[in-house]
Amino acid sequence: MTPVMDDIAAALRRAGTDAALHVRPVDGPGEVALNPDAVSVAASTYKIAVLLELACQAAEGTLSLTARQRVPAGRRSLGPTGISAMLDDVDLSLRDLALLMMQVSDNTATDVVQEVVGTDRITARLKGLGLANTSFPHDCAKLVGDVLDEFGGYPHEMDRPRLRAAVAASPSIAGTVGNTTTPRDMTTLVSAIWRDEAGPAEACEEVRRIMAQQYAPHRLSTAYRDGPAIAGKTGTFHGGIRNEVGVVDFGGGDRYAVAVYLRQHEYDLRDGAADAVIGEVARLAVDHLRAGGAA
């Protein structure tokens, strides 16, 4: 292993985690890769594809981002944020639903947007971009419902031995079903968005605008205290899954696509070390590439 890969492996060990990751310049050659083609549970990072499809359909004139969507109180997908946590009817534009989907990873907002744009259209666009190892057939309600069925209950109500057994037996956590991707596919996707190659330029610009407003100060955004602009999308799921996909932009064309798909050795929902190591390994990889290295 090269020194940067040694440093990345050591950081992951200290945090009690394993990971598959891929980091590349958006506009040039080079990469830092650790199991970059490993099938990974996408969790909420798949919402980037939902947003891209929405923005492309708007740019193509198929729908209007300002069209209103009423979300009745009885329609809720399980989740801790946004509309999923609200009790009353909500009326928002598609554009603002997309913001909630990305900014606070709102599962209900995601499922409303996904129903509007069509899962089949999302699949077709990803296939057209050459993402051969990515499959996003489900919405959030299906993903969460399936894993709870597999577990036979809510993880927070299980003791450690029962939870460990449930995780080990779960096809959703293993990534044999559900929404899956690879780190390389996701850096390919966000690189294409940042180069205006994933769809119409105005659509890519809208995706970048919304991704830059993500509120997640604990993962990729910890890579640098100040300096570069960081846009991203987290993904969190049962069984110790903590992910982030995004772009670190220093300006002047010096920008890097990052995809980190992390697995905790333990399954605590609050784990600051696991969150922060995503930023740490991203910084190690980006700094290595900026210095002219490759791994």
N, C-alpha and C positions, 0 to 999 in steps of 0.2 A: 504494500500500500504506500502511496505517496504521503508526505507529511500532512497535507490538508485532509486526506481521508483518515489518517490516524487521529487527527484532532477532532474530526466529526464523529468518529466512532467513540472516542473518549467522552465527548460531550453527551452523546446519547446514553452511554453507560451510566454516567454520573446522574442523569435524570431518571434512570430506571425505565428506559424506553428502547425500542427498536424503530427503524424507519426505512422507507424507500423514498428516495428524493432525486430530483433532477433540477439543475440550475444551468441556464444558458444565457448568453447575450441575446437580446431581442434582435439585434441588427448585424450580427456577425457570427463567426465560428467559435467553437470552444464549448466545453461543458464540464460540470462536476456532477458525477452520477454515482448513486448507491442503489443498486437494484432498481434502475429506472423503468424497467418494463414489467415489474411485479404487479400482478393484478391487485388493486387496492380498492377498499370500500370508499366510494366517493363522499358519502355523507353529504353535507350541504354545499360542498364545492361544485356539485352538479348544477347548482342554481346559476352559475355563470352561463351555462348553455341555454337555460330558460330565458335569461335576460338577453342573450345574443339573438335568440329567435324572435323575441318580442321586438327588439330594436330593428331587426332586419325587416320584419313584416310591416312595421311602421314606415320605414324608409321606402319600401316597395309599394306603399299605398294600400296594403291589405287591411290595415286597422289604424285607428287613431290613438295615440298615447294619452290623449285627454278624454277619451271615452270613459264614462262613469260606470263603476261596477258596485252594485249593492251586495254586501256580504252580510246576510242575516245572522242574528245571534246563534241560531241553531246550526250554522255551518262553521265548524272549527276543526282544524287538524291539530293533533296534539303537538304542543310546543310551548316553551316558556316565555316567548317574546311576542311583541306586536299584537296583531289581531288575535292570534292564538290565545293570548292571555286576557282579551277583552270580553266583556259580558253583554254588550249591546250591539245593535245593528250598526254597521259601518258603511259609509259611502265614500269611495275614493276613485281617483282617476287610475287608469292602468299604469301610468308613469309613477304615481306615488305608491301604488302597490308594489311595483318593481323596486322602488327605493327601500321599502320595508323588508322586502325579500332579501336584499343584499346588505343593507345597513345593519339590521339586527337579526337577520336570518329567520324572518317570520315564515313559519311553515304554512299557515293559512293563506297568507298573501301569495306565496309560491304556488300553491295548488290552484288558486283562482287564476293566476296568470298562465299557468301551464295548461289549464283547461281551455283558456281562450286561444292560445297559440297552437295547441295540439302536440301531443307527445310524438306522434309520427313525423311531424314537421321538424321537431328538434332532432330526431334520429336521422332524418334525411340530410339535414344541414351538416351534422357532425360527420356523417359518412362522406359527404362531398368535400369536407376539409381533410379527409384522409386519416381520421382518428379510428383506425381499425381495431384498436384494443379498448374502446370505450363503449359502454352500453348503459343507457339511462332510460329504461322502460317504465319506471314507476314514479308516482308523485310521493310527497312526504307522508300523506296519510297511509299509503300502502306500505312504505318502507318501515315506518314506526309500528304500524299494526302487525306486520309480519314478524318483526323481531320480538314483540311482546308475546305473540302467540307461540313462537319458538321457545321463549324463556318460560312460558307458563305463569307469568306474573310480572310485576313491576320490579326492576332491578334494585331500587332503593329499599324494597321490602324484604330482600333476600339477605341471608348471612353470607359470609365470604365463601365457604365451601359450596353452597348451592349456586351462588352466582358464578363461580369459576366453572362449575360443571355445565351450567347453562350456556356460558360463552363458548366453551369447548365444543358443545354439540350444535351450535347455531350455524346454519348455512349462510344466514345474512351476515354474521360477523366474519365468517371465513371468506366471504366474497364469492361464493359459488352461486348465489342468487342476488337479486337487487341491483342497485346502481353501482357499477364498477368502472374503473378507469386505470390508467397508469400515470406515474409522474411525467414520463416523456410526452404522453398524449396531451396532458394538461399544459405543459410549457409550450407545446406546439400550438395549442388553442389560444392561450393568452398572447403569445408572440404574434400570431396572425391578427388578433384584435388590435394590438398596439401598432402594427404596421398597416392597418386599414385593409387587410387581405382576407378577413373572415366574413365579409359582407360589404354592403355599401359603406363608404367612408363615414357618412353621418350616423349610421348605425353603430359602427365601431367607436365613434366619438361618444355616443350616448352610453355605451357600455363602460367606457373608461371613466366618464363623468360619475356614473353611479358607483362603480367599484372604488373610486377614490374617496367616497363618503362612508365606507364601511366603518362601523364603530367596533373596533377590536384591538384595544391597546395592549394586549397580553401575549400575542404570538408573533407574526411576522413584523409587526410594527416595533417590536423591541430590538430589532436588528441594529438600528441606528438611532441614537437619542435625538439627533437633529440632522438636517442636511437633505438627504434624498426624499423625494415624494414616494409614498408607498400606497399602492392600491391592492386590495385583495379580497378574498372570500375564505372564511373559515369553514370547517366542517367538523362537527362533533357528533359522536354516536356512542351507543352503549358498547361495553366491552373494551373500553380503553382506547377508543379511536379519536385522535385529535389531528386535524389536518389544516393546512392552509395553502392556497394557490394565489399568486399575485405577481406584481411587477414592482421592482425597486428602480427608481429613475433618478439619476444624478444630474440630468439635464445635458443638453448638447449631444443627444444620441447615445449617451452612456447609460444604458438601461438593461435590466436583467429579469428574465422570467424565472420564477421560483415555484416549485411544487414539492411540498413536504407532506408525506403520508405517514403519520406516527402511530405507534402502538405502545401504550403503557403496559408495564409488567403487572401493575395493580390497576384497579378500575375505579379509583376515586374520581368523583365529579369535579372536586376542587383540587387541582394539582398544579401549583404555580411553576414548579420545576419543569413539568412536561410541556406546559404552555411556552415558557421562556426558551426552552431549548430549540424550538422551531426557529425563533429569531436568531439564536446563537449559531446554529448550523447554516442558516441562510447567509449570515454575515461572513462566516468562514469561507463559504463557497464563492460568494460575490467578491470578496476582497481578493481571493486567489485569482479569479478571472480578471479582475481589474489590474492585477500585477502582471498579467500576461501568461498566467499558468493555465494548465488543463489537467484534468484527472479522469 
